[in-house]
Amino acid sequence: MWPDKDAMLDEAIHETSLLDFGQNARAKVAASTTARGDFGFSDSWYFGLMPSRRLRHNFRLECVIASRHRPSTRRELQEYVQSADSILHVTFPKIPHATIAQIASMEQALGYGYLTLNPFVSQASQLDYFSIMVVLASFAQLS
């Protein structure tokens, strides 16, 4: 039992982040062991964008909105972004950390952008994320 609704929400946000963190880590490790140029983004995107995960999309979007007024939610989302950075850094150690940080931030920005726009843009589900992410990752490495 939780002492209040805030504690229950904090745990739900944390558990959802752990699921995403685990999927993201598995995708990155698979990409690094097979030398794929997409850094595992396509696997993460496929898992994250499955139609059956619509409730998760809605929940994640509500977390972003809640983070404006709930410091604990904001901290959880910040920790998730930092974990994405750490996963990339460990699985691709030859890439400079500054570039890794940019790639991780870009991945999160695209993910949150998708969550925000998907209800309003019919083409979102038809985008070729593998190609987009490979091109964006190559641009990030050039900067």
N, C-alpha and C positions, 0 to 999 in steps of 0.2 A: 504494500500500500504506500502511496505517496502522501507526504504531509500536505501538499496543496497542488493546484493546477500547474503552477510554474515548474515545480519539481517534475511532474509528469511530462510536461512539454519538453523540458531540458533532456530528460532521458530518451524521449522519442526522437528528438533531433540528433542526439548522440548515437543512438542505435542505427538510425538511417545513415548517418555519416560513416559509421563503421562498415556497413554493407557496401557503400559506394567506395570507400577506401580499399576494401578487400578486392573488389572487382577491378579497380584501377591498378592496384599493385600486381594482380595476376596478369593483366593485359600488358603492363610495362615489362614484366619479367619475360613473358612469352615473346615480346617484340625484341628484347635485347638478346635473347638466346638464339633467335633466328635472323638477327641483323636486319630486321624490317625497318624501313625508313619512315614509318608513320608513328614511331614511338609508342605503339599500342593504342593510339587514339581510336582507330576504327573499331577495335574490340570494345573499348569503353563506350564509344558512341552507340554501337549496336545494342549493347546491354542496356544502356541508359535510355535509349529511344524506343525500346520495344513498346508497342501499343498497350500491352498488359501492364506496363508500369505507369500508366496515366495517373493513378492516385499518387504515386511517388512524385511525379512531376508537379502535381498540384501542391503537395505537401512541401516540396523544396521551394517552390515559389512563395508559399506562405511564410516559410522560414526567412527568406530574403526580406520580405515585407516586415516581418516581426523584428528583424535585426536592427531596424531603424530605431526601435524603442526598447529593445531588450538587450542589455549588454551581454548576458549569458548566451543568447542566440548568436550575437555578433562574434563573440569569442569562439564559439563552436565552428562557425563558418570560416573564420580566419584560420583555425587549427586545421580544418580540412584542406584549405588552399596550401598551407605550409606542408601538410603531409604529401600532397601531390608533388610539390617541389622536391621534397626529400626522396620520394620514390624515384623520380626521374634522375636525381643526382646519384643515387646508389646504383641504379640499373644502367646508367649511361655515364660512367665516371670520366670518360675522356672529353666530354663536352664541358666547356667552361660553365661554372655555376651561374654567372650572370645570364648566360643564354638559357640555361635550364629554368631559371626563375621566370624569364620572359615567356618561355614555352608553356610552363605550368599556368601562368596567369592568363595567357591567351586561351588555353583549353578551358579554364574556368569561365572566362568571359563569354566564350562561344556557348558553353553549356547553359549558363544563366540567361544569355540572350535568347537561346532556343526556348527555354522554359517560359520566358516572358512573351515571346512573339508567337509561339506555336498556336495558341487558341485563335489568333487573328490572321494568320498567314497560311493559306492552304498548301503552298508549295513546300513548306518546311519538311514534311515527311518524305518528300521526293528528292531531297538534296543528296548529292554524292559526297558524304562526309569524309570518306577515305581520301579522295582526290583533293578536297579542300584542305584537309589537315596536313597532308604531305606538302602541298604548296606553301601553306602558311608556316609550317615548321622550317622549310628551307629558307623562307624570307627571314624568319627569326634568327636563324643561324648566321645570316649575312650581316645583321646589324650589330 
